[in-house]
Amino acid sequence: MLTMNSIVITPYIVEYQQAIEKLVLPIQQNEFGVKITREEQPDLMDIAGTFQHGVGNFWAALDDGEVVGTIGVVDISNQQVALKKMFVSSSHRGKDKGVAQLLMNTAVEWCSARGVQQIFLGTTERMHAAHRFYEKNGFTEVTNLQLPPNFPIVSVDTKFYRRDI
């Protein structure tokens, strides 16, 4: 468990499920206009089953017990993972808050300690701040043809990144 100021990063437990959905769905649908439902996201509906096996895991950022951010990595074999579900509440965004960076550091350190060699991710064209954040964290843009065969492409993703560890 990592902490910074009042933020605690902790692995997913089922008690966080409802709060995670209440964080993620409005960000996707309202802030970014991504037309995707809960039911169209099996990874969101079954976090433990999707993320928490092999070298995968899922974390929640908590501020005084409230879920304010998420990040997960899915084991896609060959010492590679797919980074998914990175979301931070608008009230906790920004370099000064450090929540996104703490989440990213947690995921990268977890992967590094488990011998993961590459992290891949997909995102939408509209999330410009996210693109800058990923690039500052060592991710480089790749085409969908450069993704590993086991990478779980989501229909709304149009931009893809890779980071070597």
Backbone as a printed PyTorch tensor [residue, N CA C, xyz], in Angstrom:
tensor([[[  0.8440,  -1.1780,   0.0000],
         [  0.0000,   0.0000,   0.0000],
         [  0.8920,   1.2440,   0.0000]],

        [[  0.7100,   2.1070,  -0.9980],
         [  1.4630,   3.3600,  -1.0800],
         [  0.5970,   4.5100,  -0.5980]],

        [[  1.2290,   5.5050,   0.0150],
         [  0.4710,   6.6670,   0.4720],
         [  1.2080,   7.9460,   0.1130]],

        [[  0.4380,   9.0070,  -0.0620],
         [  0.9960,  10.3410,  -0.2800],
         [ -0.0510,  11.3310,   0.2120]],

        [[  0.3420,  12.2150,   1.1010],
         [ -0.6180,  13.1320,   1.7270],
         [ -1.7590,  12.2990,   2.2920]],

        [[ -2.9790,  12.5710,   1.8700],
         [ -4.1000,  11.7980,   2.3790],
         [ -4.5020,  10.6710,   1.4210]],

        [[ -3.7420,  10.4880,   0.3360],
         [ -4.0790,   9.4820,  -0.6760],
         [ -3.4210,   8.1570,  -0.3330]],

        [[ -4.2140,   7.0980,  -0.3950],
         [ -3.7280,   5.7400,  -0.1730],
         [ -4.0200,   4.9390,  -1.4360]],

        [[ -3.0060,   4.2440,  -1.9570],
         [ -3.1950,   3.3580,  -3.1030],
         [ -3.2400,   1.9420,  -2.5550]],

        [[ -4.3320,   1.2410,  -2.8540],
         [ -4.5320,  -0.0870,  -2.2880],
         [ -5.0840,  -1.0370,  -3.3490]],

        [[ -4.7160,  -2.3130,  -3.2760],
         [ -5.2670,  -3.2630,  -4.2380],
         [ -6.7910,  -3.3610,  -4.1290]],

        [[ -7.4050,  -3.6850,  -5.2470],
         [ -8.8630,  -3.8170,  -5.3290],
         [ -9.3790,  -4.8860,  -4.3820]],

        [[-10.4790,  -4.5650,  -3.7330],
         [-11.3060,  -5.5420,  -3.0230],
         [-12.7480,  -5.2720,  -3.4480]],

        [[-13.5780,  -6.2920,  -3.3640],
         [-14.9440,  -6.2080,  -3.8870],
         [-15.7480,  -5.0680,  -3.2510]],

        [[-15.4180,  -4.6790,  -2.0460],
         [-16.1310,  -3.5810,  -1.3850],
         [-15.9930,  -2.2610,  -2.1460]],

        [[-14.9990,  -2.1370,  -3.0220],
         [-14.8010,  -0.9130,  -3.8040],
         [-15.5840,  -0.9100,  -5.1200]],

        [[-16.1950,  -2.0280,  -5.4840],
         [-16.7970,  -2.1760,  -6.8140],
         [-17.7670,  -1.0510,  -7.1650]],

        [[-18.7300,  -0.8120,  -6.3360],
         [-19.7470,   0.1970,  -6.6360],
         [-19.1380,   1.5920,  -6.7580]],

        [[-18.2300,   1.9250,  -5.8650],
         [-17.5790,   3.2430,  -5.9010],
         [-16.7320,   3.4000,  -7.1620]],

        [[-16.0890,   2.3240,  -7.6030],
         [-15.2860,   2.3730,  -8.8270],
         [-16.1840,   2.6390, -10.0300]],

        [[-17.3010,   1.9560, -10.1140],
         [-18.2340,   2.1920, -11.2180],
         [-18.7590,   3.6250, -11.1980]],

        [[-19.0490,   4.1450, -10.0060],
         [-19.5410,   5.5280,  -9.8800],
         [-18.4850,   6.5470, -10.2780]],

        [[-17.2150,   6.1810, -10.1950],
         [-16.1310,   7.0520, -10.6350],
         [-15.9380,   6.9430, -12.1470]],

        [[-15.7950,   5.7240, -12.6490],
         [-15.3950,   5.4870, -14.0380],
         [-16.4770,   5.8460, -15.0550]],

        [[-17.6840,   5.3790, -14.8530],
         [-18.7340,   5.5650, -15.8710],
         [-19.0230,   7.0380, -16.1870]],

        [[-19.1950,   7.9240, -15.1950],
         [-19.4280,   9.3350, -15.5310],
         [-18.2450,   9.9940, -16.2430]],

        [[-17.0200,   9.6110, -15.8890],
         [-15.8590,  10.1740, -16.5820],
         [-15.9110,   9.7670, -18.0470]],

        [[-16.1510,   8.4930, -18.2980],
         [-16.2140,   8.0180, -19.6870],
         [-17.3560,   8.6850, -20.4520]],

        [[-18.5450,   8.6040, -19.8910],
         [-19.7520,   8.9980, -20.6150],
         [-19.9830,  10.5030, -20.6430]],

        [[-19.8260,  11.1750, -19.5080],
         [-20.1670,  12.5940, -19.4250],
         [-19.0010,  13.5130, -19.7800]],

        [[-17.8240,  13.2330, -19.2170],
         [-16.6890,  14.1190, -19.4760],
         [-16.1340,  13.9660, -20.8870]],

        [[-16.0490,  12.7100, -21.3450],
         [-15.3900,  12.4770, -22.6250],
         [-16.3390,  12.0060, -23.7220]],

        [[-17.6110,  11.8670, -23.4050],
         [-18.5980,  11.5000, -24.4150],
         [-18.3670,  10.1390, -25.0460]],

        [[-17.7190,   9.2480, -24.3080],
         [-17.4740,   7.8960, -24.8140],
         [-18.7420,   7.0930, -24.5780]],

        [[-19.3220,   6.6420, -25.6450],
         [-20.5990,   5.9250, -25.5640],
         [-20.3460,   4.4500, -25.2750]],

        [[-20.0970,   4.1720, -24.0020],
         [-19.8650,   2.7910, -23.5850],
         [-20.5730,   2.5880, -22.2500]],

        [[-21.2590,   1.4700, -22.1390],
         [-22.0260,   1.1790, -20.9270],
         [-21.2340,   0.2510, -20.0120]],

        [[-21.7300,   0.1160, -18.8210],
         [-21.1390,  -0.8170, -17.8560],
         [-21.1230,  -2.2220, -18.4560]],

        [[-22.2300,  -2.6100, -19.0760],
         [-22.3550,  -3.9640, -19.6170],
         [-21.4130,  -4.2230, -20.7910]],

        [[-20.9660,  -3.1630, -21.4370],
         [-20.0150,  -3.3120, -22.5430],
         [-18.5710,  -3.3790, -22.0620]],

        [[-18.3950,  -3.3990, -20.7350],
         [-17.0640,  -3.4290, -20.1430],
         [-16.9470,  -4.5930, -19.1610]],

        [[-16.7600,  -5.8000, -19.6730],
         [-16.6640,  -6.9480, -18.7590],
         [-15.5440,  -6.8000, -17.7390]],

        [[-14.4800,  -6.0590, -18.1030],
         [-13.3870,  -5.8470, -17.1530],
         [-13.8300,  -4.9970, -15.9670]],

        [[-14.7550,  -4.0810, -16.1870],
         [-15.2790,  -3.2520, -15.1020],
         [-16.2460,  -4.0450, -14.2300]],

        [[-16.9840,  -4.9350, -14.8480],
         [-17.9720,  -5.7260, -14.1100],
         [-17.3280,  -6.8650, -13.3130]],

        [[-16.1370,  -7.3230, -13.7290],
         [-15.4470,  -8.4080, -13.0380],
         [-13.9740,  -8.0460, -12.8800]],

        [[-13.7150,  -7.0930, -12.0040],
         [-12.3520,  -6.5850, -11.8200],
         [-11.4120,  -7.6890, -11.3270]],

        [[-11.7990,  -8.4010, -10.2990],
         [-10.9180,  -9.4440,  -9.7600],
         [-10.6340, -10.5090, -10.8110]],

        [[-11.6510, -10.9510, -11.5140],
         [-11.4840, -12.0010, -12.5200],
         [-10.6800, -11.5590, -13.7270]],

        [[-10.7560, -10.2850, -14.0590],
         [-10.0320,  -9.7560, -15.2200],
         [ -8.5920,  -9.4010, -14.8730]],

        [[ -8.3920,  -8.7460, -13.7550],
         [ -7.0990,  -8.1570, -13.4500],
         [ -6.2390,  -8.9580, -12.4850]],

        [[ -6.8230,  -9.5430, -11.4730],
         [ -6.0340, -10.0440, -10.3520],
         [ -5.6240, -11.5090, -10.5060]],

        [[ -4.8340, -11.7650, -11.5390],
         [ -4.2070, -13.0780, -11.7120],
         [ -2.9460, -12.9120, -12.5470]],

        [[ -2.0700, -13.9110, -12.4800],
         [ -0.7900, -13.7990, -13.1680],
         [ -0.0350, -12.5870, -12.6510]],

        [[  0.4910, -11.7670, -13.5780],
         [  1.1980, -10.5470, -13.1670],
         [  0.2730,  -9.3310, -13.2000]],

        [[ -1.0300,  -9.5610, -13.2840],
         [ -1.9960,  -8.4690, -13.2950],
         [ -2.4190,  -8.0700, -11.8940]],

        [[ -2.9810,  -6.8590, -11.8040],
         [ -3.5560,  -6.3890, -10.5430],
         [ -4.3650,  -5.1310, -10.8320]],

        [[ -5.0920,  -4.6690,  -9.8360],
         [ -5.9370,  -3.4790,  -9.9630],
         [ -5.8670,  -2.7380,  -8.6420]],

        [[ -5.7530,  -1.4070,  -8.7330],
         [ -5.6310,  -0.5910,  -7.5270],
         [ -6.6630,   0.5330,  -7.5270]],

        [[ -7.0050,   0.9480,  -6.3210],
         [ -7.8620,   2.1150,  -6.1240],
         [ -7.0690,   3.1480,  -5.3360]],

        [[ -7.2350,   4.4040,  -5.7240],
         [ -6.6890,   5.5130,  -4.9480],
         [ -7.8030,   5.9820,  -4.0270]],

        [[ -7.5190,   6.0070,  -2.7470],
         [ -8.5170,   6.3980,  -1.7500],
         [ -8.0910,   7.6970,  -1.0850]],

        [[ -9.0480,   8.5970,  -0.9330],
         [ -8.8430,   9.8180,  -0.1630],
         [ -9.8580,   9.7870,   0.9680]],

        [[ -9.3650,   9.5810,   2.1600],
         [-10.2350,   9.4470,   3.3300],
         [-11.3020,   8.3770,   3.0970]],

        [[-10.8750,   7.2670,   2.4910],
         [-11.7670,   6.1390,   2.2590],
         [-12.6050,   6.2150,   0.9960]],

        [[-12.5940,   7.3670,   0.3110],
         [-13.3780,   7.5400,  -0.9180],
         [-12.5130,   7.2090,  -2.1370]],

        [[-13.0660,   6.4100,  -3.0700],
         [-12.3440,   6.0630,  -4.2910],
         [-12.2690,   7.2970,  -5.1870]],

        [[-11.0220,   7.7420,  -5.4750],
         [-10.8200,   8.9280,  -6.3110],
         [ -9.9810,   8.6200,  -7.5530]],

        [[ -9.5510,   7.3670,  -7.6780],
         [ -8.7610,   6.9980,  -8.8500],
         [ -8.6320,   5.4950,  -8.9650]],

        [[ -8.3300,   5.0400, -10.1890],
         [ -8.1460,   3.6110, -10.4430],
         [ -7.0660,   3.3920, -11.4940]],

        [[ -6.4830,   2.2140, -11.4560],
         [ -5.5650,   1.7630, -12.5040],
         [ -5.4710,   0.2430, -12.3980]],

        [[ -5.3280,  -0.4000, -13.5450],
         [ -5.1720,  -1.8450, -13.5400],
         [ -4.2460,  -2.2990, -14.6440]],

        [[ -3.6490,  -3.4670, -14.4330],
         [ -2.8680,  -4.1060, -15.4820],
         [ -3.3700,  -5.5390, -15.6400]],

        [[ -3.5990,  -5.9180, -16.9050],
         [ -4.0670,  -7.2530, -17.2420],
         [ -2.8910,  -8.0440, -17.7970]],

        [[ -2.6730,  -9.2320, -17.2660],
         [ -1.6260, -10.1150, -17.7720],
         [ -2.0510, -10.6250, -19.1460]],

        [[ -1.2720, -10.2850, -20.1800],
         [ -1.5910, -10.7530, -21.5350],
         [ -0.5390, -11.7440, -22.0360]],

        [[  0.2450, -12.2830, -21.1070],
         [  1.2890, -13.2920, -21.3450],
         [  2.5350, -12.6930, -21.9750]],

        [[  3.5550, -13.5080, -22.1550],
         [  4.8270, -13.1010, -22.7520],
         [  5.4840, -11.9350, -22.0240]],

        [[  5.3260, -11.8690, -20.7020],
         [  5.8890, -10.7890, -19.8790],
         [  5.3940,  -9.4120, -20.3360]],

        [[  4.1250,  -9.3800, -20.7430],
         [  3.4880,  -8.1420, -21.1900],
         [  2.1570,  -7.9790, -20.4520]],

        [[  1.7800,  -6.7060, -20.2450],
         [  0.4920,  -6.4000, -19.6320],
         [ -0.1940,  -5.2970, -20.4280]],

        [[ -1.4980,  -5.2350, -20.2510],
         [ -2.3000,  -4.1370, -20.8000],
         [ -2.7250,  -3.2680, -19.6330]],

        [[ -2.3780,  -1.9880, -19.6880],
         [ -2.8030,  -1.0330, -18.6720],
         [ -4.2120,  -0.5840, -19.0330]],

        [[ -5.1140,  -0.6750, -18.0680],
         [ -6.5160,  -0.3430, -18.3290],
         [ -7.1260,   0.3800, -17.1320]],

        [[ -8.2130,   1.0360, -17.4110],
         [ -9.0490,   1.6640, -16.3790],
         [ -8.2860,   2.6580, -15.5130]],

        [[ -7.4600,   3.4920, -16.1600],
         [ -6.8030,   4.5680, -15.4150],
         [ -7.7150,   5.7820, -15.4340]],

        [[ -8.2860,   6.0740, -14.2810],
         [ -9.2050,   7.1980, -14.1400],
         [ -8.9380,   7.8920, -12.8140]],

        [[ -9.0370,   9.2140, -12.8490],
         [ -8.8920,  10.0090, -11.6250],
         [-10.0340,  11.0130, -11.5930]],

        [[-10.6630,  11.1300, -10.4530],
         [-11.7360,  12.1050, -10.2350],
         [-11.2490,  13.5000, -10.5950]],

        [[-12.1150,  14.3080, -11.1950],
         [-11.7170,  15.6640, -11.5950],
         [-11.2090,  16.4740, -10.4050]],

        [[-11.7270,  16.2090,  -9.2240],
         [-11.2960,  16.9340,  -8.0320],
         [ -9.8840,  16.5620,  -7.5870]],

        [[ -9.3450,  15.4770,  -8.1260],
         [ -8.0340,  14.9960,  -7.7010],
         [ -7.0180,  14.9380,  -8.8490]],

        [[ -7.3270,  15.6060,  -9.9570],
         [ -6.4200,  15.6130, -11.1020],
         [ -5.4050,  16.7350, -10.9720]],

        [[ -4.3440,  16.5910, -11.7350],
         [ -3.3250,  17.6310, -11.8070],
         [ -2.0280,  17.1910, -11.1670]],

        [[ -0.9600,  17.7350, -11.7110],
         [  0.3770,  17.3940, -11.2200],
         [  0.5170,  17.7180,  -9.7390]],

        [[ -0.1070,  18.8180,  -9.2960],
         [ -0.0010,  19.2250,  -7.8980],
         [ -0.6550,  18.2260,  -6.9500]],

        [[ -1.6710,  17.5230,  -7.4220],
         [ -2.3540,  16.5260,  -6.5850],
         [ -1.5640,  15.2160,  -6.5560]],

        [[ -0.9770,  14.8370,  -7.6850],
         [ -0.1090,  13.6660,  -7.7450],
         [ -0.7960,  12.3140,  -7.7440]],

        [[ -2.1250,  12.2800,  -7.8140],
         [ -2.8420,  11.0040,  -7.7340],
         [ -2.5440,  10.1260,  -8.9560]],

        [[ -2.6220,  10.6920, -10.1390],
         [ -2.3610,   9.9170, -11.3530],
         [ -0.9410,   9.3650, -11.3410]],

        [[  0.0150,  10.1980, -10.9290],
         [  1.4050,   9.7440, -10.9050],
         [  1.6040,   8.6350,  -9.8900]],

        [[  0.9510,   8.7460,  -8.7450],
         [  1.0480,   7.7080,  -7.7260],
         [  0.4640,   6.3900,  -8.2330]],

        [[ -0.6560,   6.4700,  -8.9240],
         [ -1.2470,   5.2660,  -9.5180],
         [ -0.3040,   4.6530, -10.5540]],

        [[  0.2320,   5.4890, -11.4460],
         [  1.1300,   4.9820, -12.4880],
         [  2.3770,   4.3690, -11.8630]],

        [[  2.9650,   5.0420, -10.8820],
         [  4.1560,   4.5010, -10.2200],
         [  3.8630,   3.1410,  -9.5920]],

        [[  2.6970,   3.0110,  -8.9900],
         [  2.3060,   1.7540,  -8.3620],
         [  2.2670,   0.6370,  -9.3980]],

        [[  1.6210,   0.8920, -10.5330],
         [  1.4930,  -0.1280, -11.5750],
         [  2.8590,  -0.4860, -12.1710]],

        [[  3.6690,   0.5230, -12.4680],
         [  4.9830,   0.2660, -13.0870],
         [  5.8850,  -0.4950, -12.1160]],

        [[  5.9000,  -0.0970, -10.8520],
         [  6.7260,  -0.7940,  -9.8560],
         [  6.2710,  -2.2390,  -9.6850]],

        [[  4.9710,  -2.4640,  -9.6620],
         [  4.4100,  -3.8170,  -9.5690],
         [  4.9000,  -4.6640, -10.7470]],

        [[  4.7800,  -4.1080, -11.9440],
         [  5.1820,  -4.8350, -13.1580],
         [  6.6830,  -5.1190, -13.1540]],

        [[  7.4570,  -4.1290, -12.8210],
         [  8.9100,  -4.2820, -12.7960],
         [  9.3320,  -5.3900, -11.8290]],

        [[  8.7110,  -5.4220, -10.6650],
         [  9.0460,  -6.4210,  -9.6450],
         [  8.6560,  -7.8350, -10.0730]],

        [[  7.7670,  -7.9440, -11.0670],
         [  7.2930,  -9.2500, -11.5190],
         [  7.8360,  -9.6430, -12.8900]],

        [[  8.8300,  -8.9160, -13.3590],
         [  9.4840,  -9.2930, -14.6020],
         [  8.7580,  -8.9230, -15.8780]],

        [[  7.7530,  -8.0710, -15.7700],
         [  7.0510,  -7.6070, -16.9690],
         [  8.0300,  -6.7770, -17.8000]],

        [[  8.0190,  -6.9820, -19.1050],
         [  8.9450,  -6.2600, -19.9730],
         [  8.2890,  -5.1070, -20.7210]],

        [[  6.9730,  -5.2280, -20.9760],
         [  6.2920,  -4.1670, -21.7280],
         [  4.8820,  -3.9580, -21.2020]],

        [[  4.5030,  -2.6780, -21.1730],
         [  3.1400,  -2.2890, -20.8150],
         [  2.5300,  -1.6400, -22.0560]],

        [[  1.3470,  -2.0900, -22.4450],
         [  0.6160,  -1.5160, -23.5720],
         [ -0.6710,  -0.9030, -23.0490]],

        [[ -1.1790,   0.0980, -23.7520],
         [ -2.4700,   0.6630, -23.3790],
         [ -3.1670,   1.2300, -24.6010]],

        [[ -4.4740,   1.3070, -24.4890],
         [ -5.2950,   1.9330, -25.5100],
         [ -6.0900,   3.0500, -24.8770]],

        [[ -6.3260,   4.1020, -25.6450],
         [ -7.0910,   5.2440, -25.1470],
         [ -7.8600,   5.8580, -26.3140]],

        [[ -8.6550,   6.8580, -26.0230],
         [ -9.4170,   7.5080, -27.0850],
         [ -8.6930,   8.7670, -27.5470]],

        [[ -9.0410,   9.2270, -28.7130],
         [ -8.4220,  10.3980, -29.3250],
         [ -8.6530,  11.6570, -28.4880]],

        [[ -9.7710,  11.7220, -27.7790],
         [-10.1670,  12.9390, -27.0510],
         [ -9.3920,  13.2050, -25.7720]],

        [[ -8.7500,  12.2090, -25.2260],
         [ -8.1260,  12.3450, -23.9060],
         [ -6.7140,  12.9180, -24.0210]],

        [[ -6.6160,  14.1730, -24.4450],
         [ -5.3240,  14.8070, -24.7170],
         [ -4.4350,  14.9010, -23.4830]],

        [[ -5.0060,  15.2310, -22.3450],
         [ -4.2020,  15.3120, -21.1210],
         [ -3.6290,  13.9390, -20.7780]],

        [[ -4.4160,  12.9020, -21.0000],
         [ -3.9310,  11.5390, -20.7450],
         [ -2.7690,  11.2050, -21.6780]],

        [[ -2.8780,  11.6040, -22.9480],
         [ -1.7900,  11.3420, -23.9010],
         [ -0.4920,  11.9730, -23.3960]],

        [[ -0.5650,  13.2180, -22.9650],
         [  0.6280,  13.9080, -22.4590],
         [  1.1770,  13.1990, -21.2180]],

        [[  0.2850,  12.7850, -20.3400],
         [  0.6920,  12.0940, -19.1240],
         [  1.4150,  10.7880, -19.4640]],

        [[  0.8490,  10.0030, -20.3690],
         [  1.4790,   8.7330, -20.7460],
         [  2.8500,   8.9810, -21.3670]],

        [[  2.9230,   9.9710, -22.2330],
         [  4.1990,  10.2650, -22.9010],
         [  5.2530,  10.7220, -21.8860]],

        [[  4.8690,  11.5230, -20.8990],
         [  5.8060,  11.9460, -19.8480],
         [  6.2620,  10.7720, -18.9970]],

        [[  5.4730,   9.7110, -18.9950],
         [  5.8020,   8.5130, -18.2210],
         [  6.4640,   7.4290, -19.0670]],

        [[  7.0360,   7.8170, -20.1980],
         [  7.8400,   6.8870, -20.9790],
         [  7.1030,   6.0410, -21.9950]],

        [[  5.8260,   6.3350, -22.2240],
         [  5.0720,   5.5890, -23.2320],
         [  5.2670,   6.2340, -24.5930]],

        [[  5.3830,   5.4100, -25.6220],
         [  5.4730,   5.9110, -26.9940],
         [  4.3010,   5.3570, -27.7900]],

        [[  3.8080,   6.1680, -28.6910],
         [  2.6480,   5.7720, -29.4810],
         [  3.0220,   4.6560, -30.4500]],

        [[  2.1270,   3.6950, -30.5880],
         [  2.2840,   2.6020, -31.5470],
         [  0.9810,   2.4610, -32.3240]],

        [[  1.0310,   1.7680, -33.4410],
         [ -0.1920,   1.4990, -34.1990],
         [ -0.8460,   0.2440, -33.6430]],

        [[ -2.1030,   0.0530, -33.9780],
         [ -2.7780,  -1.1550, -33.4960],
         [ -2.1450,  -2.4160, -34.0820]],

        [[ -1.4370,  -2.2890, -35.1940],
         [ -0.7480,  -3.4360, -35.7860],
         [  0.4900,  -3.8280, -34.9800]],

        [[  0.9720,  -2.9350, -34.1210],
         [  2.1510,  -3.2020, -33.2980],
         [  1.7810,  -3.7400, -31.9100]],

        [[  0.5020,  -3.9460, -31.6740],
         [  0.0560,  -4.4820, -30.3880],
         [  0.2450,  -6.0000, -30.3710]],

        [[  0.5050,  -6.5640, -29.1860],
         [  0.6020,  -8.0280, -29.0870],
         [ -0.7400,  -8.6750, -29.4340]],

        [[ -0.7050,  -9.9030, -29.9150],
         [ -1.9540, -10.5720, -30.3100],
         [ -2.9760, -10.7080, -29.1870]],

        [[ -2.5080, -10.7870, -27.9280],
         [ -3.4270, -10.9490, -26.7920],
         [ -3.9230,  -9.6330, -26.2160]],

        [[ -3.5440,  -8.4970, -26.8190],
         [ -3.9630,  -7.2080, -26.2740],
         [ -5.4740,  -7.0490, -26.4280]],

        [[ -6.1710,  -6.7270, -25.3330],
         [ -7.6340,  -6.5960, -25.3810],
         [ -8.0600,  -5.2200, -25.9190]],

        [[ -8.2940,  -5.1340, -27.2070],
         [ -8.6960,  -3.8600, -27.8110],
         [-10.1610,  -3.5900, -27.4680]],

        [[-10.4200,  -2.3830, -26.9890],
         [-11.7790,  -1.9310, -26.6940],
         [-12.2530,  -1.1270, -27.9060]],

        [[-13.5090,  -1.2780, -28.2590],
         [-14.0340,  -0.6740, -29.4900],
         [-13.8340,   0.8370, -29.5590]],

        [[-13.8150,   1.5250, -28.4150],
         [-13.6890,   2.9840, -28.4300],
         [-12.2320,   3.4610, -28.5010]],

        [[-11.2730,   2.5580, -28.3270],
         [ -9.8620,   2.9480, -28.3420],
         [ -9.3680,   3.1830, -29.7660]],

        [[ -8.6950,   4.3170, -29.9500],
         [ -8.1710,   4.6720, -31.2700],
         [ -6.6920,   5.0250, -31.2260]],

        [[ -6.1380,   5.1620, -30.0320],
         [ -4.7300,   5.5230, -29.8580],
         [ -4.1030,   4.5020, -28.9200]],

        [[ -2.8910,   4.0560, -29.2670],
         [ -2.2540,   2.9960, -28.4940],
         [ -0.8290,   3.3860, -28.1320]],

        [[ -0.3960,   2.9170, -26.9690],
         [  0.9250,   3.2370, -26.4490],
         [  1.6260,   1.9890, -25.9220]],

        [[  2.9600,   2.0940, -25.8500],
         [  3.7860,   1.0140, -25.3140],
         [  4.8890,   1.6350, -24.4590]],

        [[  5.1960,   0.9480, -23.3710],
         [  6.3400,   1.3340, -22.5360],
         [  7.1490,   0.0880, -22.2380]],

        [[  8.4420,   0.1670, -22.4920],
         [  9.3450,  -0.9080, -22.1170],
         [  9.8340,  -0.6620, -20.7030]],

        [[  9.9640,  -1.7510, -19.9390],
         [ 10.4340,  -1.6270, -18.5540],
         [ 11.8790,  -2.1020, -18.4940]]])
